[in-house]
Amino acid sequence: MKSELVQIEVELIVLKYGEPAVLKALATVTGANENELLDKIKMLKENKIKPKRAAKKQKQPIDIAKDIFINAINEHELMELANLYQNKLFLPQLKDVRRFLGRFNITKTLKSRNDATRLVFDSLIKCTNDELKGFIADVNLSENSSFATLTDQIMGTHEGKASD
């Protein structure tokens, strides 16, 4: 906090009087010459600016799925579910993910859907082909019913009946 205030004050002084005048005044106050101050500033910048580690890029669900589902018997259905998962059509909310994983007795504390991706895919690979197709059908059914509801709202109808 203190260093932030010093920096703000120095910036104001530099804006008001200019860098050369501030350097001369600082040299006078500290007993150093301007070149020594410039060298110190250069050293501070070099020490302060260190190469940052590249942030670990989080894999997309579809990429995780490719790693897990490669050569699986139901690869087509699994990849379709992975795509639906990535687009938040399958298990769109964290509570849905938790409920799904609960079916497999997985009760790990999860902070986000992304944290759960590998667990979801590991669980899906244990499912039968019929179960996978059922999940896909459920997504398609809910998509269609949501679309129908939206269409009804736009058209001004309620439950398929025109409004008076």
C-alpha positions, 0 to 999 in steps of 0.5 A: 500500500505504501509503495503504491502511494509513493509511486502515485506521488512520484508520477504526479511529480514527474508529470508536474515538473518533468523527468529531468528536473525530478532526476536532478532533484533526486540526485541532490537529495540522495547525494548521487549523480544522475547517471548513478540514478539511471543505472539504479533505475535500470537495475530495478527494472531488470530485477522487477521484470522477470519472465513470467511463466506461461499460464497453464492453458486448461484443456478443452473438454473435447480434447480431454475426451479425445485422450480418454475415448480413443479406441473406445467401443462407443467412441462415436457416442462418447465424442458426441456427449463430449461435444454436448458437454463442452457446449453446455447442453449435456450436464449444463450446470455444476449441480447437474454434474454432481448429480450425474457423478453421484450415480457413480458414487463419486462425491468429490468436492468440485468447484466448477464444471471444468474441474469435473470434466475428466470425472464425467468422461471417466464415468461415461466410458463405463456406461453401456451404449444404450445408456449413452444413446439415452443421454444423447436422446435426453439432450435432444428432447430437452433442446426441442422442448426448450425450443418449442417453449421459446417458439410458443412465447415468441408467437404469443401462444400458450401450450399450443393455443393461440392467445385471445 
